[in-house]
Amino acid sequence: MPDLTAEDIQKIKEITSKQIGENVRIAREKKNLTQSELAAMILSDRQYLYKIESGRVGVSVVKLAIIAKALDVDVRELI
């Protein structure tokens, strides 16, 4: 089994957060929603959604499922 360094784990977190954020943004734009509109739908604020979309924060599986439901997409499309 390969050893993971702290650096490896950090890179995975950054890449994953950025990719998920990009996928959320693309799905939101396909639905012609603003960040504020989607944020209201998921009972969150626009700043938090901005951080998700820009990859600045990770998103929990539950929150990702909520976003997917609001966008009417399968959660796998956002991963």
PDB file as gemmi writes it, atoms N, CA and C in Angstrom:
CRYST1    1.000    1.000    1.000  90.00  90.00  90.00 P 1                      
ATOM      1  N   MET A   1       0.856  -1.181   0.000  1.00  0.00           N  
ATOM      2  CA  MET A   1       0.000   0.000   0.000  1.00  0.00           C  
ATOM      3  C   MET A   1       0.903   1.245   0.000  1.00  0.00           C  
ATOM      4  N   PRO A   2       0.615   2.210  -0.883  1.00  0.00           N  
ATOM      5  CA  PRO A   2       1.468   3.401  -0.952  1.00  0.00           C  
ATOM      6  C   PRO A   2       1.290   4.289   0.275  1.00  0.00           C  
ATOM      7  N   ASP A   3       2.393   4.893   0.671  1.00  0.00           N  
ATOM      8  CA  ASP A   3       2.353   5.835   1.790  1.00  0.00           C  
ATOM      9  C   ASP A   3       1.926   7.208   1.279  1.00  0.00           C  
ATOM     10  N   LEU A   4       1.079   7.857   2.036  1.00  0.00           N  
ATOM     11  CA  LEU A   4       0.649   9.209   1.704  1.00  0.00           C  
ATOM     12  C   LEU A   4       1.333  10.184   2.644  1.00  0.00           C  
ATOM     13  N   THR A   5       1.916  11.211   2.075  1.00  0.00           N  
ATOM     14  CA  THR A   5       2.517  12.247   2.892  1.00  0.00           C  
ATOM     15  C   THR A   5       1.479  13.332   3.158  1.00  0.00           C  
ATOM     16  N   ALA A   6       1.779  14.186   4.083  1.00  0.00           N  
ATOM     17  CA  ALA A   6       0.898  15.319   4.365  1.00  0.00           C  
ATOM     18  C   ALA A   6       0.750  16.188   3.121  1.00  0.00           C  
ATOM     19  N   GLU A   7       1.825  16.303   2.356  1.00  0.00           N  
ATOM     20  CA  GLU A   7       1.789  17.084   1.118  1.00  0.00           C  
ATOM     21  C   GLU A   7       0.851  16.434   0.094  1.00  0.00           C  
ATOM     22  N   ASP A   8       0.910  15.105  -0.016  1.00  0.00           N  
ATOM     23  CA  ASP A   8       0.013  14.381  -0.924  1.00  0.00           C  
ATOM     24  C   ASP A   8      -1.441  14.632  -0.560  1.00  0.00           C  
ATOM     25  N   ILE A   9      -1.740  14.539   0.715  1.00  0.00           N  
ATOM     26  CA  ILE A   9      -3.110  14.729   1.189  1.00  0.00           C  
ATOM     27  C   ILE A   9      -3.580  16.149   0.916  1.00  0.00           C  
ATOM     28  N   GLN A  10      -2.723  17.131   1.145  1.00  0.00           N  
ATOM     29  CA  GLN A  10      -3.087  18.528   0.895  1.00  0.00           C  
ATOM     30  C   GLN A  10      -3.374  18.758  -0.583  1.00  0.00           C  
ATOM     31  N   LYS A  11      -2.559  18.184  -1.459  1.00  0.00           N  
ATOM     32  CA  LYS A  11      -2.775  18.329  -2.902  1.00  0.00           C  
ATOM     33  C   LYS A  11      -4.107  17.712  -3.313  1.00  0.00           C  
ATOM     34  N   ILE A  12      -4.427  16.548  -2.767  1.00  0.00           N  
ATOM     35  CA  ILE A  12      -5.700  15.886  -3.072  1.00  0.00           C  
ATOM     36  C   ILE A  12      -6.864  16.760  -2.636  1.00  0.00           C  
ATOM     37  N   LYS A  13      -6.776  17.337  -1.442  1.00  0.00           N  
ATOM     38  CA  LYS A  13      -7.841  18.215  -0.945  1.00  0.00           C  
ATOM     39  C   LYS A  13      -8.041  19.409  -1.866  1.00  0.00           C  
ATOM     40  N   GLU A  14      -6.941  20.029  -2.277  1.00  0.00           N  
ATOM     41  CA  GLU A  14      -7.026  21.219  -3.126  1.00  0.00           C  
ATOM     42  C   GLU A  14      -7.611  20.880  -4.495  1.00  0.00           C  
ATOM     43  N   ILE A  15      -7.107  19.833  -5.112  1.00  0.00           N  
ATOM     44  CA  ILE A  15      -7.580  19.442  -6.440  1.00  0.00           C  
ATOM     45  C   ILE A  15      -9.057  19.059  -6.392  1.00  0.00           C  
ATOM     46  N   THR A  16      -9.428  18.277  -5.382  1.00  0.00           N  
ATOM     47  CA  THR A  16     -10.812  17.822  -5.258  1.00  0.00           C  
ATOM     48  C   THR A  16     -11.752  19.002  -5.021  1.00  0.00           C  
ATOM     49  N   SER A  17     -11.393  19.898  -4.129  1.00  0.00           N  
ATOM     50  CA  SER A  17     -12.239  21.060  -3.840  1.00  0.00           C  
ATOM     51  C   SER A  17     -12.425  21.929  -5.075  1.00  0.00           C  
ATOM     52  N   LYS A  18     -11.345  22.138  -5.819  1.00  0.00           N  
ATOM     53  CA  LYS A  18     -11.434  22.964  -7.023  1.00  0.00           C  
ATOM     54  C   LYS A  18     -12.302  22.306  -8.084  1.00  0.00           C  
ATOM     55  N   GLN A  19     -12.159  21.006  -8.273  1.00  0.00           N  
ATOM     56  CA  GLN A  19     -12.944  20.312  -9.292  1.00  0.00           C  
ATOM     57  C   GLN A  19     -14.426  20.290  -8.931  1.00  0.00           C  
ATOM     58  N   ILE A  20     -14.732  19.993  -7.680  1.00  0.00           N  
ATOM     59  CA  ILE A  20     -16.131  19.999  -7.250  1.00  0.00           C  
ATOM     60  C   ILE A  20     -16.716  21.401  -7.397  1.00  0.00           C  
ATOM     61  N   GLY A  21     -15.970  22.408  -6.980  1.00  0.00           N  
ATOM     62  CA  GLY A  21     -16.444  23.786  -7.109  1.00  0.00           C  
ATOM     63  C   GLY A  21     -16.740  24.169  -8.542  1.00  0.00           C  
ATOM     64  N   GLU A  22     -15.853  23.775  -9.440  1.00  0.00           N  
ATOM     65  CA  GLU A  22     -16.061  24.056 -10.864  1.00  0.00           C  
ATOM     66  C   GLU A  22     -17.306  23.349 -11.373  1.00  0.00           C  
ATOM     67  N   ASN A  23     -17.500  22.106 -10.954  1.00  0.00           N  
ATOM     68  CA  ASN A  23     -18.673  21.353 -11.390  1.00  0.00           C  
ATOM     69  C   ASN A  23     -19.967  21.963 -10.853  1.00  0.00           C  
ATOM     70  N   VAL A  24     -19.949  22.451  -9.621  1.00  0.00           N  
ATOM     71  CA  VAL A  24     -21.121  23.125  -9.049  1.00  0.00           C  
ATOM     72  C   VAL A  24     -21.426  24.384  -9.858  1.00  0.00           C  
ATOM     73  N   ARG A  25     -20.401  25.169 -10.155  1.00  0.00           N  
ATOM     74  CA  ARG A  25     -20.589  26.401 -10.923  1.00  0.00           C  
ATOM     75  C   ARG A  25     -21.182  26.101 -12.299  1.00  0.00           C  
ATOM     76  N   ILE A  26     -20.637  25.114 -12.991  1.00  0.00           N  
ATOM     77  CA  ILE A  26     -21.137  24.758 -14.320  1.00  0.00           C  
ATOM     78  C   ILE A  26     -22.605  24.336 -14.249  1.00  0.00           C  
ATOM     79  N   ALA A  27     -22.941  23.485 -13.289  1.00  0.00           N  
ATOM     80  CA  ALA A  27     -24.330  23.022 -13.145  1.00  0.00           C  
ATOM     81  C   ALA A  27     -25.257  24.179 -12.798  1.00  0.00           C  
ATOM     82  N   ARG A  28     -24.792  25.092 -11.948  1.00  0.00           N  
ATOM     83  CA  ARG A  28     -25.607  26.262 -11.578  1.00  0.00           C  
ATOM     84  C   ARG A  28     -25.858  27.145 -12.792  1.00  0.00           C  
ATOM     85  N   GLU A  29     -24.820  27.385 -13.559  1.00  0.00           N  
ATOM     86  CA  GLU A  29     -24.969  28.238 -14.736  1.00  0.00           C  
ATOM     87  C   GLU A  29     -25.873  27.597 -15.794  1.00  0.00           C  
ATOM     88  N   LYS A  30     -25.830  26.266 -15.923  1.00  0.00           N  
ATOM     89  CA  LYS A  30     -26.726  25.581 -16.861  1.00  0.00           C  
ATOM     90  C   LYS A  30     -28.188  25.804 -16.485  1.00  0.00           C  
ATOM     91  N   LYS A  31     -28.460  25.981 -15.194  1.00  0.00           N  
ATOM     92  CA  LYS A  31     -29.823  26.227 -14.717  1.00  0.00           C  
ATOM     93  C   LYS A  31     -30.152  27.720 -14.699  1.00  0.00           C  
ATOM     94  N   ASN A  32     -29.208  28.534 -15.181  1.00  0.00           N  
ATOM     95  CA  ASN A  32     -29.393  29.995 -15.214  1.00  0.00           C  
ATOM     96  C   ASN A  32     -29.707  30.575 -13.834  1.00  0.00           C  
ATOM     97  N   LEU A  33     -29.003  30.086 -12.834  1.00  0.00           N  
ATOM     98  CA  LEU A  33     -29.163  30.578 -11.470  1.00  0.00           C  
ATOM     99  C   LEU A  33     -27.964  31.422 -11.074  1.00  0.00           C  
ATOM    100  N   THR A  34     -28.214  32.456 -10.297  1.00  0.00           N  
ATOM    101  CA  THR A  34     -27.116  33.219  -9.709  1.00  0.00           C  
ATOM    102  C   THR A  34     -26.651  32.494  -8.446  1.00  0.00           C  
ATOM    103  N   GLN A  35     -25.493  32.902  -7.958  1.00  0.00           N  
ATOM    104  CA  GLN A  35     -25.033  32.331  -6.695  1.00  0.00           C  
ATOM    105  C   GLN A  35     -26.026  32.636  -5.581  1.00  0.00           C  
ATOM    106  N   SER A  36     -26.563  33.824  -5.578  1.00  0.00           N  
ATOM    107  CA  SER A  36     -27.530  34.202  -4.537  1.00  0.00           C  
ATOM    108  C   SER A  36     -28.783  33.338  -4.599  1.00  0.00           C  
ATOM    109  N   GLU A  37     -29.261  33.055  -5.797  1.00  0.00           N  
ATOM    110  CA  GLU A  37     -30.460  32.232  -5.949  1.00  0.00           C  
ATOM    111  C   GLU A  37     -30.214  30.804  -5.463  1.00  0.00           C  
ATOM    112  N   LEU A  38     -29.088  30.220  -5.871  1.00  0.00           N  
ATOM    113  CA  LEU A  38     -28.784  28.861  -5.420  1.00  0.00           C  
ATOM    114  C   LEU A  38     -28.554  28.840  -3.917  1.00  0.00           C  
ATOM    115  N   ALA A  39     -27.848  29.830  -3.410  1.00  0.00           N  
ATOM    116  CA  ALA A  39     -27.596  29.891  -1.969  1.00  0.00           C  
ATOM    117  C   ALA A  39     -28.911  29.912  -1.187  1.00  0.00           C  
ATOM    118  N   ALA A  40     -29.877  30.673  -1.656  1.00  0.00           N  
ATOM    119  CA  ALA A  40     -31.187  30.729  -0.988  1.00  0.00           C  
ATOM    120  C   ALA A  40     -31.872  29.366  -1.044  1.00  0.00           C  
ATOM    121  N   MET A  41     -31.741  28.680  -2.172  1.00  0.00           N  
ATOM    122  CA  MET A  41     -32.376  27.365  -2.324  1.00  0.00           C  
ATOM    123  C   MET A  41     -31.794  26.338  -1.351  1.00  0.00           C  
ATOM    124  N   ILE A  42     -30.501  26.466  -1.044  1.00  0.00           N  
ATOM    125  CA  ILE A  42     -29.844  25.483  -0.173  1.00  0.00           C  
ATOM    126  C   ILE A  42     -29.717  25.985   1.266  1.00  0.00           C  
ATOM    127  N   LEU A  43     -30.420  27.089   1.550  1.00  0.00           N  
ATOM    128  CA  LEU A  43     -30.420  27.695   2.891  1.00  0.00           C  
ATOM    129  C   LEU A  43     -29.004  28.006   3.369  1.00  0.00           C  
ATOM    130  N   SER A  44     -28.276  28.670   2.506  1.00  0.00           N  
ATOM    131  CA  SER A  44     -26.904  29.058   2.794  1.00  0.00           C  
ATOM    132  C   SER A  44     -26.742  30.508   2.364  1.00  0.00           C  
ATOM    133  N   ASP A  45     -25.535  31.031   2.482  1.00  0.00           N  
ATOM    134  CA  ASP A  45     -25.329  32.396   1.998  1.00  0.00           C  
ATOM    135  C   ASP A  45     -24.441  32.379   0.763  1.00  0.00           C  
ATOM    136  N   ARG A  46     -24.496  33.457   0.014  1.00  0.00           N  
ATOM    137  CA  ARG A  46     -23.779  33.548  -1.246  1.00  0.00           C  
ATOM    138  C   ARG A  46     -22.275  33.441  -1.054  1.00  0.00           C  
ATOM    139  N   GLN A  47     -21.761  33.990   0.018  1.00  0.00           N  
ATOM    140  CA  GLN A  47     -20.320  33.945   0.257  1.00  0.00           C  
ATOM    141  C   GLN A  47     -19.834  32.507   0.418  1.00  0.00           C  
ATOM    142  N   TYR A  48     -20.604  31.683   1.114  1.00  0.00           N  
ATOM    143  CA  TYR A  48     -20.224  30.276   1.292  1.00  0.00           C  
ATOM    144  C   TYR A  48     -20.253  29.553  -0.054  1.00  0.00           C  
ATOM    145  N   LEU A  49     -21.279  29.809  -0.856  1.00  0.00           N  
ATOM    146  CA  LEU A  49     -21.363  29.181  -2.176  1.00  0.00           C  
ATOM    147  C   LEU A  49     -20.201  29.640  -3.055  1.00  0.00           C  
ATOM    148  N   TYR A  50     -19.851  30.913  -2.964  1.00  0.00           N  
ATOM    149  CA  TYR A  50     -18.691  31.425  -3.703  1.00  0.00           C  
ATOM    150  C   TYR A  50     -17.428  30.659  -3.307  1.00  0.00           C  
ATOM    151  N   LYS A  51     -17.241  30.428  -2.013  1.00  0.00           N  
ATOM    152  CA  LYS A  51     -16.059  29.702  -1.539  1.00  0.00           C  
ATOM    153  C   LYS A  51     -16.048  28.263  -2.046  1.00  0.00           C  
ATOM    154  N   ILE A  52     -17.219  27.642  -2.109  1.00  0.00           N  
ATOM    155  CA  ILE A  52     -17.308  26.282  -2.653  1.00  0.00           C  
ATOM    156  C   ILE A  52     -16.908  26.299  -4.124  1.00  0.00           C  
ATOM    157  N   GLU A  53     -17.532  27.190  -4.891  1.00  0.00           N  
ATOM    158  CA  GLU A  53     -17.287  27.239  -6.331  1.00  0.00           C  
ATOM    159  C   GLU A  53     -15.842  27.596  -6.672  1.00  0.00           C  
ATOM    160  N   SER A  54     -15.204  28.368  -5.833  1.00  0.00           N  
ATOM    161  CA  SER A  54     -13.817  28.754  -6.103  1.00  0.00           C  
ATOM    162  C   SER A  54     -12.819  27.750  -5.532  1.00  0.00           C  
ATOM    163  N   GLY A  55     -13.318  26.721  -4.850  1.00  0.00           N  
ATOM    164  CA  GLY A  55     -12.437  25.700  -4.298  1.00  0.00           C  
ATOM    165  C   GLY A  55     -11.722  26.113  -3.032  1.00  0.00           C  
ATOM    166  N   ARG A  56     -12.185  27.177  -2.419  1.00  0.00           N  
ATOM    167  CA  ARG A  56     -11.544  27.679  -1.195  1.00  0.00           C  
ATOM    168  C   ARG A  56     -11.919  26.878   0.043  1.00  0.00           C  
ATOM    169  N   VAL A  57     -13.046  26.208  -0.018  1.00  0.00           N  
ATOM    170  CA  VAL A  57     -13.475  25.356   1.097  1.00  0.00           C  
ATOM    171  C   VAL A  57     -13.910  24.011   0.546  1.00  0.00           C  
ATOM    172  N   GLY A  58     -13.765  22.998   1.358  1.00  0.00           N  
ATOM    173  CA  GLY A  58     -14.303  21.695   1.014  1.00  0.00           C  
ATOM    174  C   GLY A  58     -15.788  21.699   1.313  1.00  0.00           C  
ATOM    175  N   VAL A  59     -16.480  20.766   0.734  1.00  0.00           N  
ATOM    176  CA  VAL A  59     -17.925  20.700   0.944  1.00  0.00           C  
ATOM    177  C   VAL A  59     -18.259  19.299   1.464  1.00  0.00           C  
ATOM    178  N   SER A  60     -19.107  19.235   2.453  1.00  0.00           N  
ATOM    179  CA  SER A  60     -19.478  17.942   3.021  1.00  0.00           C  
ATOM    180  C   SER A  60     -20.331  17.155   2.034  1.00  0.00           C  
ATOM    181  N   VAL A  61     -20.394  15.872   2.238  1.00  0.00           N  
ATOM    182  CA  VAL A  61     -21.208  15.010   1.389  1.00  0.00           C  
ATOM    183  C   VAL A  61     -22.675  15.420   1.490  1.00  0.00           C  
ATOM    184  N   VAL A  62     -23.124  15.744   2.677  1.00  0.00           N  
ATOM    185  CA  VAL A  62     -24.522  16.146   2.869  1.00  0.00           C  
ATOM    186  C   VAL A  62     -24.817  17.443   2.116  1.00  0.00           C  
ATOM    187  N   LYS A  63     -23.953  18.434   2.256  1.00  0.00           N  
ATOM    188  CA  LYS A  63     -24.168  19.710   1.560  1.00  0.00           C  
ATOM    189  C   LYS A  63     -24.105  19.506   0.055  1.00  0.00           C  
ATOM    190  N   LEU A  64     -23.211  18.636  -0.405  1.00  0.00           N  
ATOM    191  CA  LEU A  64     -23.122  18.350  -1.832  1.00  0.00           C  
ATOM    192  C   LEU A  64     -24.411  17.698  -2.337  1.00  0.00           C  
ATOM    193  N   ALA A  65     -24.989  16.818  -1.529  1.00  0.00           N  
ATOM    194  CA  ALA A  65     -26.260  16.180  -1.901  1.00  0.00           C  
ATOM    195  C   ALA A  65     -27.384  17.219  -1.957  1.00  0.00           C  
ATOM    196  N   ILE A  66     -27.368  18.176  -1.056  1.00  0.00           N  
ATOM    197  CA  ILE A  66     -28.371  19.240  -1.039  1.00  0.00           C  
ATOM    198  C   ILE A  66     -28.229  20.109  -2.295  1.00  0.00           C  
ATOM    199  N   ILE A  67     -26.999  20.451  -2.639  1.00  0.00           N  
ATOM    200  CA  ILE A  67     -26.744  21.250  -3.838  1.00  0.00           C  
ATOM    201  C   ILE A  67     -27.207  20.494  -5.079  1.00  0.00           C  
ATOM    202  N   ALA A  68     -26.872  19.216  -5.145  1.00  0.00           N  
ATOM    203  CA  ALA A  68     -27.280  18.392  -6.288  1.00  0.00           C  
ATOM    204  C   ALA A  68     -28.799  18.366  -6.427  1.00  0.00           C  
ATOM    205  N   LYS A  69     -29.494  18.202  -5.330  1.00  0.00           N  
ATOM    206  CA  LYS A  69     -30.964  18.175  -5.346  1.00  0.00           C  
ATOM    207  C   LYS A  69     -31.515  19.514  -5.842  1.00  0.00           C  
ATOM    208  N   ALA A  70     -30.953  20.607  -5.346  1.00  0.00           N  
ATOM    209  CA  ALA A  70     -31.415  21.932  -5.751  1.00  0.00           C  
ATOM    210  C   ALA A  70     -31.181  22.163  -7.243  1.00  0.00           C  
ATOM    211  N   LEU A  71     -30.098  21.601  -7.776  1.00  0.00           N  
ATOM    212  CA  LEU A  71     -29.771  21.774  -9.186  1.00  0.00           C  
ATOM    213  C   LEU A  71     -30.388  20.695 -10.070  1.00  0.00           C  
ATOM    214  N   ASP A  72     -31.059  19.747  -9.434  1.00  0.00           N  
ATOM    215  CA  ASP A  72     -31.703  18.632 -10.142  1.00  0.00           C  
ATOM    216  C   ASP A  72     -30.688  17.844 -10.980  1.00  0.00           C  
ATOM    217  N   VAL A  73     -29.542  17.538 -10.338  1.00  0.00           N  
ATOM    218  CA  VAL A  73     -28.517  16.706 -10.969  1.00  0.00           C  
ATOM    219  C   VAL A  73     -28.143  15.596  -9.999  1.00  0.00           C  
ATOM    220  N   ASP A  74     -27.543  14.561 -10.532  1.00  0.00           N  
ATOM    221  CA  ASP A  74     -27.031  13.488  -9.689  1.00  0.00           C  
ATOM    222  C   ASP A  74     -25.762  13.980  -8.998  1.00  0.00           C  
ATOM    223  N   VAL A  75     -25.599  13.641  -7.752  1.00  0.00           N  
ATOM    224  CA  VAL A  75     -24.432  14.102  -6.995  1.00  0.00           C  
ATOM    225  C   VAL A  75     -23.134  13.686  -7.689  1.00  0.00           C  
ATOM    226  N   ARG A  76     -23.160  12.574  -8.402  1.00  0.00           N  
ATOM    227  CA  ARG A  76     -21.953  12.122  -9.115  1.00  0.00           C  
ATOM    228  C   ARG A  76     -21.526  13.116 -10.179  1.00  0.00           C  
ATOM    229  N   GLU A  77     -22.468  13.885 -10.704  1.00  0.00           N  
ATOM    230  CA  GLU A  77     -22.131  14.905 -11.707  1.00  0.00           C  
ATOM    231  C   GLU A  77     -21.299  16.033 -11.106  1.00  0.00           C  
ATOM    232  N   LEU A  78     -21.423  16.210  -9.801  1.00  0.00           N  
ATOM    233  CA  LEU A  78     -20.694  17.298  -9.132  1.00  0.00           C  
ATOM    234  C   LEU A  78     -19.324  16.872  -8.631  1.00  0.00           C  
ATOM    235  N   ILE A  79     -19.097  15.581  -8.580  1.00  0.00           N  
ATOM    236  CA  ILE A  79     -17.815  15.072  -8.037  1.00  0.00           C  
ATOM    237  C   ILE A  79     -16.770  14.996  -9.126  1.00  0.00           C  
TER     238      ILE A  79                                                      
END                                                                             
